[in-house]
């Protein structure tokens, strides 16, 4: 099991900006089962995020291009 990581570490792992990672959360590309939110602070289970994004539909690829 991997430790929970910050949104900055998540963005760095995928080589995207922090705002792109935040968009993934808002648009539901990262399911609620892949992170915890306490107050305004998010922590992500990296393994679950990788799995969710790997199995994501084509829409995620379109979002990345824009």
mmCIF file of the N, C-alpha and C atoms, coordinates in Angstrom:
data_MODEL
# 
_entry.id   MODEL 
# 
loop_
_atom_site.group_PDB 
_atom_site.id 
_atom_site.type_symbol 
_atom_site.label_atom_id 
_atom_site.label_alt_id 
_atom_site.label_comp_id 
_atom_site.label_asym_id 
_atom_site.label_entity_id 
_atom_site.label_seq_id 
_atom_site.pdbx_PDB_ins_code 
_atom_site.Cartn_x 
_atom_site.Cartn_y 
_atom_site.Cartn_z 
_atom_site.occupancy 
_atom_site.B_iso_or_equiv 
_atom_site.pdbx_formal_charge 
_atom_site.auth_seq_id 
_atom_site.auth_comp_id 
_atom_site.auth_asym_id 
_atom_site.auth_atom_id 
_atom_site.pdbx_PDB_model_num 
ATOM 1   N N  . UNK A 1 1  ? 0.840   -1.187 0.000   1.00 0.00 ? 1  UNK A N  1 
ATOM 2   C CA . UNK A 1 1  ? 0.000   0.000  0.000   1.00 0.00 ? 1  UNK A CA 1 
ATOM 3   C C  . UNK A 1 1  ? 0.875   1.236  0.000   1.00 0.00 ? 1  UNK A C  1 
ATOM 4   N N  . UNK A 1 2  ? 0.578   2.150  -0.878  1.00 0.00 ? 2  UNK A N  1 
ATOM 5   C CA . UNK A 1 2  ? 1.348   3.391  -0.929  1.00 0.00 ? 2  UNK A CA 1 
ATOM 6   C C  . UNK A 1 2  ? 0.752   4.412  0.034   1.00 0.00 ? 2  UNK A C  1 
ATOM 7   N N  . UNK A 1 3  ? 1.557   5.324  0.517   1.00 0.00 ? 3  UNK A N  1 
ATOM 8   C CA . UNK A 1 3  ? 1.020   6.371  1.384   1.00 0.00 ? 3  UNK A CA 1 
ATOM 9   C C  . UNK A 1 3  ? 0.189   7.357  0.565   1.00 0.00 ? 3  UNK A C  1 
ATOM 10  N N  . UNK A 1 4  ? -0.676  8.063  1.253   1.00 0.00 ? 4  UNK A N  1 
ATOM 11  C CA . UNK A 1 4  ? -1.453  9.103  0.586   1.00 0.00 ? 4  UNK A CA 1 
ATOM 12  C C  . UNK A 1 4  ? -0.525  10.266 0.258   1.00 0.00 ? 4  UNK A C  1 
ATOM 13  N N  . UNK A 1 5  ? -0.744  10.879 -0.916  1.00 0.00 ? 5  UNK A N  1 
ATOM 14  C CA . UNK A 1 5  ? 0.139   11.960 -1.368  1.00 0.00 ? 5  UNK A CA 1 
ATOM 15  C C  . UNK A 1 5  ? -0.669  13.226 -1.608  1.00 0.00 ? 5  UNK A C  1 
ATOM 16  N N  . UNK A 1 6  ? 0.033   14.337 -1.649  1.00 0.00 ? 6  UNK A N  1 
ATOM 17  C CA . UNK A 1 6  ? -0.593  15.636 -1.911  1.00 0.00 ? 6  UNK A CA 1 
ATOM 18  C C  . UNK A 1 6  ? -0.948  15.760 -3.391  1.00 0.00 ? 6  UNK A C  1 
ATOM 19  N N  . UNK A 1 7  ? -1.727  16.779 -3.700  1.00 0.00 ? 7  UNK A N  1 
ATOM 20  C CA . UNK A 1 7  ? -2.091  17.009 -5.103  1.00 0.00 ? 7  UNK A CA 1 
ATOM 21  C C  . UNK A 1 7  ? -0.859  17.413 -5.917  1.00 0.00 ? 7  UNK A C  1 
ATOM 22  N N  . UNK A 1 8  ? 0.083   18.076 -5.274  1.00 0.00 ? 8  UNK A N  1 
ATOM 23  C CA . UNK A 1 8  ? 1.315   18.446 -5.967  1.00 0.00 ? 8  UNK A CA 1 
ATOM 24  C C  . UNK A 1 8  ? 2.126   17.209 -6.347  1.00 0.00 ? 8  UNK A C  1 
ATOM 25  N N  . UNK A 1 9  ? 2.217   16.259 -5.418  1.00 0.00 ? 9  UNK A N  1 
ATOM 26  C CA . UNK A 1 9  ? 2.939   15.011 -5.702  1.00 0.00 ? 9  UNK A CA 1 
ATOM 27  C C  . UNK A 1 9  ? 2.211   14.196 -6.765  1.00 0.00 ? 9  UNK A C  1 
ATOM 28  N N  . UNK A 1 10 ? 0.890   14.223 -6.730  1.00 0.00 ? 10 UNK A N  1 
ATOM 29  C CA . UNK A 1 10 ? 0.098   13.526 -7.736  1.00 0.00 ? 10 UNK A CA 1 
ATOM 30  C C  . UNK A 1 10 ? 0.358   14.120 -9.124  1.00 0.00 ? 10 UNK A C  1 
ATOM 31  N N  . UNK A 1 11 ? 0.324   15.436 -9.207  1.00 0.00 ? 11 UNK A N  1 
ATOM 32  C CA . UNK A 1 11 ? 0.574   16.117 -10.485 1.00 0.00 ? 11 UNK A CA 1 
ATOM 33  C C  . UNK A 1 11 ? 1.988   15.816 -10.983 1.00 0.00 ? 11 UNK A C  1 
ATOM 34  N N  . UNK A 1 12 ? 2.948   15.826 -10.093 1.00 0.00 ? 12 UNK A N  1 
ATOM 35  C CA . UNK A 1 12 ? 4.333   15.530 -10.479 1.00 0.00 ? 12 UNK A CA 1 
ATOM 36  C C  . UNK A 1 12 ? 4.461   14.101 -10.997 1.00 0.00 ? 12 UNK A C  1 
ATOM 37  N N  . UNK A 1 13 ? 3.776   13.173 -10.356 1.00 0.00 ? 13 UNK A N  1 
ATOM 38  C CA . UNK A 1 13 ? 3.826   11.773 -10.780 1.00 0.00 ? 13 UNK A CA 1 
ATOM 39  C C  . UNK A 1 13 ? 3.345   11.618 -12.222 1.00 0.00 ? 13 UNK A C  1 
ATOM 40  N N  . UNK A 1 14 ? 2.299   12.354 -12.581 1.00 0.00 ? 14 UNK A N  1 
ATOM 41  C CA . UNK A 1 14 ? 1.738   12.262 -13.929 1.00 0.00 ? 14 UNK A CA 1 
ATOM 42  C C  . UNK A 1 14 ? 2.321   13.306 -14.890 1.00 0.00 ? 14 UNK A C  1 
ATOM 43  N N  . UNK A 1 15 ? 3.235   14.108 -14.384 1.00 0.00 ? 15 UNK A N  1 
ATOM 44  C CA . UNK A 1 15 ? 3.877   15.143 -15.188 1.00 0.00 ? 15 UNK A CA 1 
ATOM 45  C C  . UNK A 1 15 ? 2.865   16.118 -15.790 1.00 0.00 ? 15 UNK A C  1 
ATOM 46  N N  . UNK A 1 16 ? 1.934   16.571 -14.940 1.00 0.00 ? 16 UNK A N  1 
ATOM 47  C CA . UNK A 1 16 ? 0.937   17.565 -15.326 1.00 0.00 ? 16 UNK A CA 1 
ATOM 48  C C  . UNK A 1 16 ? 0.958   18.676 -14.284 1.00 0.00 ? 16 UNK A C  1 
ATOM 49  N N  . UNK A 1 17 ? 0.261   19.755 -14.580 1.00 0.00 ? 17 UNK A N  1 
ATOM 50  C CA . UNK A 1 17 ? 0.198   20.869 -13.629 1.00 0.00 ? 17 UNK A CA 1 
ATOM 51  C C  . UNK A 1 17 ? -0.768  20.537 -12.489 1.00 0.00 ? 17 UNK A C  1 
ATOM 52  N N  . UNK A 1 18 ? -0.625  21.263 -11.398 1.00 0.00 ? 18 UNK A N  1 
ATOM 53  C CA . UNK A 1 18 ? -1.536  21.092 -10.263 1.00 0.00 ? 18 UNK A CA 1 
ATOM 54  C C  . UNK A 1 18 ? -2.974  21.362 -10.696 1.00 0.00 ? 18 UNK A C  1 
ATOM 55  N N  . UNK A 1 19 ? -3.168  22.361 -11.545 1.00 0.00 ? 19 UNK A N  1 
ATOM 56  C CA . UNK A 1 19 ? -4.532  22.701 -11.978 1.00 0.00 ? 19 UNK A CA 1 
ATOM 57  C C  . UNK A 1 19 ? -5.149  21.581 -12.807 1.00 0.00 ? 19 UNK A C  1 
ATOM 58  N N  . UNK A 1 20 ? -4.345  20.860 -13.582 1.00 0.00 ? 20 UNK A N  1 
ATOM 59  C CA . UNK A 1 20 ? -4.865  19.720 -14.336 1.00 0.00 ? 20 UNK A CA 1 
ATOM 60  C C  . UNK A 1 20 ? -5.318  18.630 -13.375 1.00 0.00 ? 20 UNK A C  1 
ATOM 61  N N  . UNK A 1 21 ? -4.528  18.350 -12.362 1.00 0.00 ? 21 UNK A N  1 
ATOM 62  C CA . UNK A 1 21 ? -4.908  17.344 -11.366 1.00 0.00 ? 21 UNK A CA 1 
ATOM 63  C C  . UNK A 1 21 ? -6.198  17.758 -10.665 1.00 0.00 ? 21 UNK A C  1 
ATOM 64  N N  . UNK A 1 22 ? -6.346  19.039 -10.364 1.00 0.00 ? 22 UNK A N  1 
ATOM 65  C CA . UNK A 1 22 ? -7.582  19.523 -9.736  1.00 0.00 ? 22 UNK A CA 1 
ATOM 66  C C  . UNK A 1 22 ? -8.778  19.354 -10.674 1.00 0.00 ? 22 UNK A C  1 
ATOM 67  N N  . UNK A 1 23 ? -8.564  19.586 -11.965 1.00 0.00 ? 23 UNK A N  1 
ATOM 68  C CA . UNK A 1 23 ? -9.632  19.373 -12.945 1.00 0.00 ? 23 UNK A CA 1 
ATOM 69  C C  . UNK A 1 23 ? -10.059 17.914 -12.958 1.00 0.00 ? 23 UNK A C  1 
ATOM 70  N N  . UNK A 1 24 ? -9.115  17.006 -12.884 1.00 0.00 ? 24 UNK A N  1 
ATOM 71  C CA . UNK A 1 24 ? -9.444  15.579 -12.868 1.00 0.00 ? 24 UNK A CA 1 
ATOM 72  C C  . UNK A 1 24 ? -10.370 15.259 -11.701 1.00 0.00 ? 24 UNK A C  1 
ATOM 73  N N  . UNK A 1 25 ? -10.116 15.879 -10.541 1.00 0.00 ? 25 UNK A N  1 
ATOM 74  C CA . UNK A 1 25 ? -10.969 15.657 -9.371  1.00 0.00 ? 25 UNK A CA 1 
ATOM 75  C C  . UNK A 1 25 ? -12.352 16.237 -9.636  1.00 0.00 ? 25 UNK A C  1 
ATOM 76  N N  . UNK A 1 26 ? -12.417 17.497 -10.083 1.00 0.00 ? 26 UNK A N  1 
ATOM 77  C CA . UNK A 1 26 ? -13.705 18.156 -10.325 1.00 0.00 ? 26 UNK A CA 1 
ATOM 78  C C  . UNK A 1 26 ? -14.543 17.430 -11.369 1.00 0.00 ? 26 UNK A C  1 
ATOM 79  N N  . UNK A 1 27 ? -13.902 16.911 -12.394 1.00 0.00 ? 27 UNK A N  1 
ATOM 80  C CA . UNK A 1 27 ? -14.628 16.250 -13.491 1.00 0.00 ? 27 UNK A CA 1 
ATOM 81  C C  . UNK A 1 27 ? -14.923 14.782 -13.203 1.00 0.00 ? 27 UNK A C  1 
ATOM 82  N N  . UNK A 1 28 ? -14.453 14.300 -12.071 1.00 0.00 ? 28 UNK A N  1 
ATOM 83  C CA . UNK A 1 28 ? -14.754 12.930 -11.675 1.00 0.00 ? 28 UNK A CA 1 
ATOM 84  C C  . UNK A 1 28 ? -13.857 11.871 -12.285 1.00 0.00 ? 28 UNK A C  1 
ATOM 85  N N  . UNK A 1 29 ? -12.767 12.286 -12.941 1.00 0.00 ? 29 UNK A N  1 
ATOM 86  C CA . UNK A 1 29 ? -11.820 11.317 -13.493 1.00 0.00 ? 29 UNK A CA 1 
ATOM 87  C C  . UNK A 1 29 ? -11.105 10.557 -12.379 1.00 0.00 ? 29 UNK A C  1 
ATOM 88  N N  . UNK A 1 30 ? -10.941 11.221 -11.256 1.00 0.00 ? 30 UNK A N  1 
ATOM 89  C CA . UNK A 1 30 ? -10.386 10.570 -10.071 1.00 0.00 ? 30 UNK A CA 1 
ATOM 90  C C  . UNK A 1 30 ? -11.565 10.312 -9.140  1.00 0.00 ? 30 UNK A C  1 
ATOM 91  N N  . UNK A 1 31 ? -11.919 9.053  -8.927  1.00 0.00 ? 31 UNK A N  1 
ATOM 92  C CA . UNK A 1 31 ? -13.101 8.745  -8.110  1.00 0.00 ? 31 UNK A CA 1 
ATOM 93  C C  . UNK A 1 31 ? -12.892 9.083  -6.643  1.00 0.00 ? 31 UNK A C  1 
ATOM 94  N N  . UNK A 1 32 ? -13.994 9.321  -5.956  1.00 0.00 ? 32 UNK A N  1 
ATOM 95  C CA . UNK A 1 32 ? -13.931 9.672  -4.539  1.00 0.00 ? 32 UNK A CA 1 
ATOM 96  C C  . UNK A 1 32 ? -13.302 8.572  -3.695  1.00 0.00 ? 32 UNK A C  1 
ATOM 97  N N  . UNK A 1 33 ? -13.292 7.351  -4.188  1.00 0.00 ? 33 UNK A N  1 
ATOM 98  C CA . UNK A 1 33 ? -12.681 6.244  -3.443  1.00 0.00 ? 33 UNK A CA 1 
ATOM 99  C C  . UNK A 1 33 ? -11.159 6.283  -3.505  1.00 0.00 ? 33 UNK A C  1 
ATOM 100 N N  . UNK A 1 34 ? -10.600 7.193  -4.334  1.00 0.00 ? 34 UNK A N  1 
ATOM 101 C CA . UNK A 1 34 ? -9.149  7.267  -4.510  1.00 0.00 ? 34 UNK A CA 1 
ATOM 102 C C  . UNK A 1 34 ? -8.508  8.388  -3.697  1.00 0.00 ? 34 UNK A C  1 
ATOM 103 N N  . UNK A 1 35 ? -9.323  9.119  -2.940  1.00 0.00 ? 35 UNK A N  1 
ATOM 104 C CA . UNK A 1 35 ? -8.749  10.192 -2.123  1.00 0.00 ? 35 UNK A CA 1 
ATOM 105 C C  . UNK A 1 35 ? -9.583  10.416 -0.874  1.00 0.00 ? 35 UNK A C  1 
ATOM 106 N N  . UNK A 1 36 ? -8.975  11.132 0.056   1.00 0.00 ? 36 UNK A N  1 
ATOM 107 C CA . UNK A 1 36 ? -9.690  11.589 1.234   1.00 0.00 ? 36 UNK A CA 1 
ATOM 108 C C  . UNK A 1 36 ? -9.608  13.105 1.241   1.00 0.00 ? 36 UNK A C  1 
ATOM 109 N N  . UNK A 1 37 ? -10.632 13.734 1.790   1.00 0.00 ? 37 UNK A N  1 
ATOM 110 C CA . UNK A 1 37 ? -10.652 15.188 1.892   1.00 0.00 ? 37 UNK A CA 1 
ATOM 111 C C  . UNK A 1 37 ? -11.036 15.539 3.315   1.00 0.00 ? 37 UNK A C  1 
ATOM 112 N N  . UNK A 1 38 ? -10.160 16.300 3.937   1.00 0.00 ? 38 UNK A N  1 
ATOM 113 C CA . UNK A 1 38 ? -10.416 16.774 5.294   1.00 0.00 ? 38 UNK A CA 1 
ATOM 114 C C  . UNK A 1 38 ? -10.340 18.290 5.241   1.00 0.00 ? 38 UNK A C  1 
ATOM 115 N N  . UNK A 1 39 ? -11.474 18.930 5.473   1.00 0.00 ? 39 UNK A N  1 
ATOM 116 C CA . UNK A 1 39 ? -11.536 20.376 5.269   1.00 0.00 ? 39 UNK A CA 1 
ATOM 117 C C  . UNK A 1 39 ? -11.330 20.644 3.798   1.00 0.00 ? 39 UNK A C  1 
ATOM 118 N N  . UNK A 1 40 ? -10.370 21.451 3.461   1.00 0.00 ? 40 UNK A N  1 
ATOM 119 C CA . UNK A 1 40 ? -10.058 21.727 2.066   1.00 0.00 ? 40 UNK A CA 1 
ATOM 120 C C  . UNK A 1 40 ? -8.813  21.012 1.578   1.00 0.00 ? 40 UNK A C  1 
ATOM 121 N N  . UNK A 1 41 ? -8.344  20.040 2.349   1.00 0.00 ? 41 UNK A N  1 
ATOM 122 C CA . UNK A 1 41 ? -7.090  19.359 2.025   1.00 0.00 ? 41 UNK A CA 1 
ATOM 123 C C  . UNK A 1 41 ? -7.382  17.964 1.472   1.00 0.00 ? 41 UNK A C  1 
ATOM 124 N N  . UNK A 1 42 ? -6.807  17.681 0.313   1.00 0.00 ? 42 UNK A N  1 
ATOM 125 C CA . UNK A 1 42 ? -6.950  16.383 -0.325  1.00 0.00 ? 42 UNK A CA 1 
ATOM 126 C C  . UNK A 1 42 ? -5.663  15.578 -0.151  1.00 0.00 ? 42 UNK A C  1 
ATOM 127 N N  . UNK A 1 43 ? -5.833  14.260 0.022   1.00 0.00 ? 43 UNK A N  1 
ATOM 128 C CA . UNK A 1 43 ? -4.717  13.324 -0.011  1.00 0.00 ? 43 UNK A CA 1 
ATOM 129 C C  . UNK A 1 43 ? -5.163  12.149 -0.883  1.00 0.00 ? 43 UNK A C  1 
ATOM 130 N N  . UNK A 1 44 ? -4.268  11.740 -1.783  1.00 0.00 ? 44 UNK A N  1 
ATOM 131 C CA . UNK A 1 44 ? -4.613  10.766 -2.803  1.00 0.00 ? 44 UNK A CA 1 
ATOM 132 C C  . UNK A 1 44 ? -3.888  9.454  -2.602  1.00 0.00 ? 44 UNK A C  1 
ATOM 133 N N  . UNK A 1 45 ? -4.619  8.353  -2.801  1.00 0.00 ? 45 UNK A N  1 
ATOM 134 C CA . UNK A 1 45 ? -4.038  7.017  -2.823  1.00 0.00 ? 45 UNK A CA 1 
ATOM 135 C C  . UNK A 1 45 ? -3.514  6.822  -4.244  1.00 0.00 ? 45 UNK A C  1 
ATOM 136 N N  . UNK A 1 46 ? -2.235  6.941  -4.420  1.00 0.00 ? 46 UNK A N  1 
ATOM 137 C CA . UNK A 1 46 ? -1.622  6.957  -5.746  1.00 0.00 ? 46 UNK A CA 1 
ATOM 138 C C  . UNK A 1 46 ? -1.950  5.704  -6.553  1.00 0.00 ? 46 UNK A C  1 
ATOM 139 N N  . UNK A 1 47 ? -1.937  4.550  -5.915  1.00 0.00 ? 47 UNK A N  1 
ATOM 140 C CA . UNK A 1 47 ? -2.257  3.308  -6.634  1.00 0.00 ? 47 UNK A CA 1 
ATOM 141 C C  . UNK A 1 47 ? -3.669  3.341  -7.211  1.00 0.00 ? 47 UNK A C  1 
ATOM 142 N N  . UNK A 1 48 ? -4.628  3.823  -6.429  1.00 0.00 ? 48 UNK A N  1 
ATOM 143 C CA . UNK A 1 48 ? -6.016  3.883  -6.899  1.00 0.00 ? 48 UNK A CA 1 
ATOM 144 C C  . UNK A 1 48 ? -6.183  4.926  -8.003  1.00 0.00 ? 48 UNK A C  1 
ATOM 145 N N  . UNK A 1 49 ? -5.462  6.032  -7.904  1.00 0.00 ? 49 UNK A N  1 
ATOM 146 C CA . UNK A 1 49 ? -5.544  7.057  -8.944  1.00 0.00 ? 49 UNK A CA 1 
ATOM 147 C C  . UNK A 1 49 ? -4.970  6.524  -10.249 1.00 0.00 ? 49 UNK A C  1 
ATOM 148 N N  . UNK A 1 50 ? -3.824  5.865  -10.174 1.00 0.00 ? 50 UNK A N  1 
ATOM 149 C CA . UNK A 1 50 ? -3.217  5.277  -11.375 1.00 0.00 ? 50 UNK A CA 1 
ATOM 150 C C  . UNK A 1 50 ? -4.186  4.292  -12.015 1.00 0.00 ? 50 UNK A C  1 
ATOM 151 N N  . UNK A 1 51 ? -4.789  3.450  -11.213 1.00 0.00 ? 51 UNK A N  1 
ATOM 152 C CA . UNK A 1 51 ? -5.746  2.472  -11.740 1.00 0.00 ? 51 UNK A CA 1 
ATOM 153 C C  . UNK A 1 51 ? -6.940  3.167  -12.397 1.00 0.00 ? 51 UNK A C  1 
ATOM 154 N N  . UNK A 1 52 ? -7.466  4.189  -11.744 1.00 0.00 ? 52 UNK A N  1 
ATOM 155 C CA . UNK A 1 52 ? -8.631  4.898  -12.288 1.00 0.00 ? 52 UNK A CA 1 
ATOM 156 C C  . UNK A 1 52 ? -8.296  5.596  -13.603 1.00 0.00 ? 52 UNK A C  1 
ATOM 157 N N  . UNK A 1 53 ? -7.137  6.246  -13.660 1.00 0.00 ? 53 UNK A N  1 
ATOM 158 C CA . UNK A 1 53 ? -6.780  6.975  -14.874 1.00 0.00 ? 53 UNK A CA 1 
ATOM 159 C C  . UNK A 1 53 ? -6.355  6.039  -15.995 1.00 0.00 ? 53 UNK A C  1 
ATOM 160 N N  . UNK A 1 54 ? -5.800  4.897  -15.648 1.00 0.00 ? 54 UNK A N  1 
ATOM 161 C CA . UNK A 1 54 ? -5.415  3.918  -16.657 1.00 0.00 ? 54 UNK A CA 1 
ATOM 162 C C  . UNK A 1 54 ? -6.652  3.330  -17.328 1.00 0.00 ? 54 UNK A C  1 
ATOM 163 N N  . UNK A 1 55 ? -7.706  3.168  -16.550 1.00 0.00 ? 55 UNK A N  1 
ATOM 164 C CA . UNK A 1 55 ? -8.942  2.595  -17.068 1.00 0.00 ? 55 UNK A CA 1 
ATOM 165 C C  . UNK A 1 55 ? -9.960  3.650  -17.474 1.00 0.00 ? 55 UNK A C  1 
ATOM 166 N N  . UNK A 1 56 ? -9.539  4.920  -17.512 1.00 0.00 ? 56 UNK A N  1 
ATOM 167 C CA . UNK A 1 56 ? -10.454 6.019  -17.825 1.00 0.00 ? 56 UNK A CA 1 
ATOM 168 C C  . UNK A 1 56 ? -10.909 5.968  -19.276 1.00 0.00 ? 56 UNK A C  1 
ATOM 169 N N  . UNK A 1 57 ? -12.107 6.466  -19.534 1.00 0.00 ? 57 UNK A N  1 
ATOM 170 C CA . UNK A 1 57 ? -12.587 6.518  -20.914 1.00 0.00 ? 57 UNK A CA 1 
ATOM 171 C C  . UNK A 1 57 ? -11.837 7.550  -21.746 1.00 0.00 ? 57 UNK A C  1 
ATOM 172 N N  . UNK A 1 58 ? -12.088 7.551  -23.011 1.00 0.00 ? 58 UNK A N  1 
ATOM 173 C CA . UNK A 1 58 ? -11.423 8.428  -23.973 1.00 0.00 ? 58 UNK A CA 1 
ATOM 174 C C  . UNK A 1 58 ? -11.545 9.903  -23.589 1.00 0.00 ? 58 UNK A C  1 
ATOM 175 N N  . UNK A 1 59 ? -12.571 10.306 -22.851 1.00 0.00 ? 59 UNK A N  1 
ATOM 176 C CA . UNK A 1 59 ? -12.783 11.712 -22.504 1.00 0.00 ? 59 UNK A CA 1 
ATOM 177 C C  . UNK A 1 59 ? -11.576 12.295 -21.783 1.00 0.00 ? 59 UNK A C  1 
ATOM 178 N N  . UNK A 1 60 ? -10.903 11.530 -20.950 1.00 0.00 ? 60 UNK A N  1 
ATOM 179 C CA . UNK A 1 60 ? -9.732  12.036 -20.239 1.00 0.00 ? 60 UNK A CA 1 
ATOM 180 C C  . UNK A 1 60 ? -8.648  12.455 -21.225 1.00 0.00 ? 60 UNK A C  1 
ATOM 181 N N  . UNK A 1 61 ? -8.433  11.659 -22.252 1.00 0.00 ? 61 UNK A N  1 
ATOM 182 C CA . UNK A 1 61 ? -7.430  12.014 -23.271 1.00 0.00 ? 61 UNK A CA 1 
ATOM 183 C C  . UNK A 1 61 ? -7.809  13.320 -23.964 1.00 0.00 ? 61 UNK A C  1 
ATOM 184 N N  . UNK A 1 62 ? -9.083  13.517 -24.225 1.00 0.00 ? 62 UNK A N  1 
ATOM 185 C CA . UNK A 1 62 ? -9.538  14.746 -24.854 1.00 0.00 ? 62 UNK A CA 1 
ATOM 186 C C  . UNK A 1 62 ? -9.322  15.933 -23.938 1.00 0.00 ? 62 UNK A C  1 
ATOM 187 N N  . UNK A 1 63 ? -9.568  15.734 -22.635 1.00 0.00 ? 63 UNK A N  1 
ATOM 188 C CA . UNK A 1 63 ? -9.361  16.800 -21.653 1.00 0.00 ? 63 UNK A CA 1 
ATOM 189 C C  . UNK A 1 63 ? -7.887  17.187 -21.578 1.00 0.00 ? 63 UNK A C  1 
ATOM 190 N N  . UNK A 1 64 ? -6.991  16.223 -21.699 1.00 0.00 ? 64 UNK A N  1 
ATOM 191 C CA . UNK A 1 64 ? -5.562  16.496 -21.636 1.00 0.00 ? 64 UNK A CA 1 
ATOM 192 C C  . UNK A 1 64 ? -5.087  17.314 -22.840 1.00 0.00 ? 64 UNK A C  1 
ATOM 193 N N  . UNK A 1 65 ? -5.727  17.116 -23.975 1.00 0.00 ? 65 UNK A N  1 
ATOM 194 C CA . UNK A 1 65 ? -5.321  17.822 -25.183 1.00 0.00 ? 65 UNK A CA 1 
ATOM 195 C C  . UNK A 1 65 ? -5.744  19.277 -25.176 1.00 0.00 ? 65 UNK A C  1 
ATOM 196 N N  . UNK A 1 66 ? -6.784  19.610 -24.427 1.00 0.00 ? 66 UNK A N  1 
ATOM 197 C CA . UNK A 1 66 ? -7.293  20.991 -24.428 1.00 0.00 ? 66 UNK A CA 1 
ATOM 198 C C  . UNK A 1 66 ? -6.628  21.843 -23.381 1.00 0.00 ? 66 UNK A C  1 
# 
